[in-house]
Amino acid sequence: MVIPVHDVNPARRTPWVTYALIAANVFVFLSTPGLAGSVTGESHLAQLCNLQAFLDHYAAVPRELIHHQMPRLVPTGDVGVGPQGAGCVIGPPSYDKSPELAVLTAMFLHGGWLHLLGNMLFLLIFGNNIEDRMGHIRFALFYGVCGYAAAYGYALANADSADPLIGASGAIAGVLGAYLVLYPRARVWVLVPFLIFLPLRLPAWLVLGFWFGLQAVYSSGEGIPEAGTVAYLAHVVGFLAGMLIAWPLRPGTPPPPEPRGLLFGRRARPGW
């Protein structure tokens, strides 16, 4: 897996929506109850119970999205002691949940620092150019549409699943799909793990095409353990939605600047 660190494709205007999305995701993560263990390295039962209750309330759940079957018993966030020992207490929900609105709130929830930082890195690198091309308001709408498409696409394929679906990955996958359509020749600096992290400048079509290929393979269940908890299919659907929405913008999109300097140890040729 390659790690992108920078693209050679300057934006013409400040990507305020991209910055706002990153700030909102970080703020929600730091405010999520029960995630203190992600910061301190500790994880207590009370924290886990709080987190479980919070996710049940605000995360998207496929069964709820498709069948509108709301659970009668949910985690309350409290810790109880029973014959089996200490555990999380469940009881009737004390709130009214909208499955459709939960898709939006789930897009700002993350399960750990690695999940959050990985998503925000991709959004920071590729989101500014898509926002620059679409404009602030249209980009915000585009981001939301891709997130909803990813969530419902995953839910349709897993209609009976009660596992919470969280993260901005589906919406950001849409950003990557749009970038592949609009700026396939843009250069992206990446770190490639090969004994050490080797820096290379690669075309966007190769970086993003490789990323999408991995998501497609993993979504089929190949190459990952059965216990994997990443919703790879949501990434695939979000990416395809982003490509489809961005396709009409291709004719009027200015090309990225021609790369200068060295590429793979030799000077880059025009148009490469």
C-alpha positions in Angstrom: 0.0 0.0 0.0 1.4 3.4 -1.0 1.0 6.4 1.3 0.3 9.7 -0.5 1.9 12.8 1.1 1.5 15.6 -1.5 0.2 16.2 -5.0 1.8 18.5 -7.6 -1.5 20.3 -8.4 -1.9 23.7 -6.8 -5.4 25.0 -6.2 -6.4 28.5 -7.2 -8.5 29.3 -4.1 -8.5 28.4 -0.4 -10.4 25.1 0.2 -12.4 26.3 3.1 -14.9 23.4 3.0 -12.1 20.8 3.0 -10.5 22.5 6.0 -13.9 22.7 7.7 -14.6 19.0 7.2 -11.2 18.1 8.6 -11.7 20.3 11.6 -15.2 18.9 12.2 -14.0 15.3 12.0 -11.2 16.0 14.5 -13.5 17.9 16.8 -16.1 15.1 16.8 -13.4 12.5 17.3 -12.0 14.3 20.4 -15.5 14.8 21.7 -16.7 11.2 21.2 -17.3 9.5 24.6 -15.4 6.4 25.3 -12.5 7.2 22.9 -10.1 8.4 25.7 -8.4 5.0 25.5 -7.3 5.9 21.9 -5.4 8.9 23.3 -4.0 7.5 26.6 -3.4 4.0 25.4 -5.8 2.6 28.1 -9.2 1.1 27.5 -11.7 0.6 30.4 -15.0 -1.2 30.4 -16.9 2.0 31.2 -15.3 3.7 28.2 -16.1 0.8 25.9 -19.7 0.9 27.1 -20.0 4.6 26.5 -18.6 4.2 23.1 -20.9 1.4 22.2 -24.0 3.3 23.3 -22.8 6.4 21.4 -22.2 4.5 18.2 -25.6 2.7 18.4 -27.2 6.1 18.6 -25.3 8.0 15.9 -23.8 5.4 13.5 -25.5 4.1 10.4 -26.7 0.5 10.7 -27.6 -1.4 7.5 -30.6 -3.2 8.9 -32.0 0.1 10.1 -31.4 1.8 6.7 -33.0 -0.9 4.6 -35.7 -2.4 6.8 -36.2 0.4 9.3 -36.1 -2.2 12.0 -35.1 -0.3 15.1 -33.7 -2.4 18.0 -35.9 -2.8 21.1 -32.8 -3.0 23.4 -29.7 -1.0 23.0 -26.6 -0.3 25.1 -27.3 2.4 27.7 -23.6 3.3 28.4 -23.7 2.0 31.9 -21.7 -0.9 33.4 -23.5 -3.7 35.2 -22.5 -6.9 37.0 -24.3 -10.2 36.3 -23.7 -13.9 36.6 -21.2 -13.7 33.7 -19.3 -10.8 35.4 -19.2 -7.1 34.5 -20.6 -6.0 31.2 -22.5 -3.2 29.4 -26.1 -2.7 30.4 -28.8 -2.8 27.7 -32.2 -1.4 27.8 -35.0 0.3 25.8 -33.6 3.3 23.8 -34.1 6.7 25.4 -34.0 8.5 22.0 -35.7 8.5 18.6 -33.2 7.7 15.9 -33.5 8.6 12.2 -31.6 6.1 10.2 -31.3 8.5 7.3 -29.9 11.3 9.5 -27.5 8.7 11.1 -25.8 8.4 7.7 -24.7 12.0 8.0 -23.6 11.8 11.6 -21.7 8.5 10.9 -19.6 10.4 8.3 -18.0 12.3 11.2 -17.3 9.3 13.5 -14.1 7.3 13.6 -13.0 4.4 15.6 -9.4 5.4 16.4 -6.5 7.7 15.5 -5.3 5.6 12.6 -8.8 5.6 11.1 -9.2 9.3 11.5 -5.7 10.4 10.4 -5.7 8.2 7.3 -9.0 9.6 6.1 -8.0 13.2 6.8 -4.7 12.8 5.0 -6.5 11.7 1.8 -9.0 14.4 2.1 -6.4 17.1 2.6 -4.3 16.0 -0.4 -7.1 15.4 -2.9 -10.0 17.4 -1.6 -8.6 20.9 -2.3 -8.5 20.4 -6.1 -12.0 18.9 -6.3 -13.3 21.8 -4.2 -11.4 24.2 -6.4 -13.0 22.7 -9.5 -16.6 22.4 -8.2 -16.8 25.5 -5.9 -17.4 25.5 -2.2 -21.1 24.7 -2.1 -21.2 22.1 -4.8 -18.2 20.4 -3.3 -20.0 20.2 0.1 -23.1 18.7 -1.6 -20.9 16.3 -3.6 -19.1 15.1 -0.5 -22.5 14.4 1.2 -23.9 12.6 -1.8 -20.9 10.3 -2.1 -21.1 9.5 1.6 -24.8 8.6 1.3 -24.2 6.6 -1.8 -21.4 4.6 -0.1 -23.5 3.9 3.0 -26.6 2.8 1.2 -24.6 0.8 -1.3 -23.0 -1.1 1.5 -26.3 -1.4 3.3 -28.1 -2.9 0.3 -25.5 -5.6 0.1 -25.6 -6.2 3.9 -29.2 -5.6 4.6 -29.4 -7.8 7.7 -26.3 -6.5 9.3 -26.6 -4.8 12.7 -22.9 -3.7 12.8 -22.5 0.1 13.0 -21.1 1.8 9.9 -18.9 4.8 10.7 -16.2 6.9 9.1 -15.7 9.5 6.3 -14.1 6.9 4.0 -17.1 6.5 1.7 -17.3 10.3 1.1 -13.5 10.6 0.7 -13.5 7.7 -1.7 -15.9 9.8 -3.8 -13.3 12.6 -3.8 -10.6 10.2 -5.0 -12.9 9.0 -7.8 -13.5 12.6 -8.9 -9.8 13.3 -8.8 -9.0 10.3 -11.0 -11.5 11.6 -13.6 -10.5 15.2 -13.5 -6.7 15.0 -12.9 -5.4 11.6 -14.0 -2.1 13.0 -15.1 -1.4 15.0 -11.9 1.7 13.9 -10.0 1.4 12.6 -6.5 4.3 12.2 -4.1 3.9 8.9 -2.3 5.9 6.8 0.2 6.3 3.2 -0.9 7.3 0.6 1.8 10.3 -1.2 0.3 12.7 -2.1 3.1 12.4 1.6 4.0 9.8 4.2 2.9 10.9 5.1 -0.6 9.6 8.5 -1.9 8.3 8.4 -5.5 6.4 10.8 -7.7 3.7 8.9 -9.5 0.8 9.8 -11.8 -2.6 10.1 -10.0 -4.1 7.4 -12.3 -1.6 4.9 -11.0 -1.9 5.8 -7.3 -5.7 6.0 -7.2 -6.2 3.2 -9.6 -4.1 0.9 -7.4 -6.0 2.1 -4.3 -9.4 1.3 -6.0 -8.2 -2.0 -7.1 -7.2 -3.0 -3.6 -10.6 -1.9 -2.3 -12.4 -3.9 -5.0 -10.4 -7.0 -4.2 -10.9 -6.6 -0.4 -14.6 -6.0 -0.8 -14.9 -9.5 -2.4 -13.3 -11.0 0.7 -10.0 -11.9 -0.9 -6.8 -11.1 0.8 -8.2 -10.2 4.2 -9.3 -12.2 7.2 -13.0 -13.0 7.7 -13.0 -10.9 10.9 -12.1 -7.7 9.0 -14.3 -4.8 10.1 -13.5 -2.3 7.2 -16.5 -1.7 4.9 -14.5 -2.0 1.7 -17.6 -2.1 -0.4 -18.6 1.3 0.8 -15.3 2.6 -0.5 -15.9 1.0 -3.9 -19.4 2.5 -4.2 -18.3 6.0 -3.0 -15.4 6.0 -5.5 -17.7 5.0 -8.4 -20.2 7.7 -7.4 -17.5 10.3 -7.3 -16.3 9.3 -10.8 -19.9 9.4 -12.2 -20.7 12.8 -10.7 -17.3 14.4 -11.8 -17.4 13.0 -15.4 -19.4 15.9 -16.9 -16.8 18.4 -15.5 -13.9 16.8 -17.5 -14.2 19.0 -20.6 -13.7 22.3 -18.7 -11.1 21.1 -16.3 -7.7 22.7 -16.8 -4.8 20.2 -16.8 -2.4 20.1 -13.9 1.0 21.8 -14.3 3.7 19.9 -16.1 6.0 18.2 -13.6 9.5 19.5 -13.3 12.6 17.9 -11.7 13.4 14.3 -11.3 11.1 11.3 -11.7 12.3 7.8 -10.9 15.9 9.1 -10.9 15.6 10.8 -14.4 14.3 14.0 -15.7 10.6 13.9 -16.5 9.6 14.3 -20.1 6.8 16.7 -21.2 3.4 15.0 -21.1 4.6 12.0 -19.2 
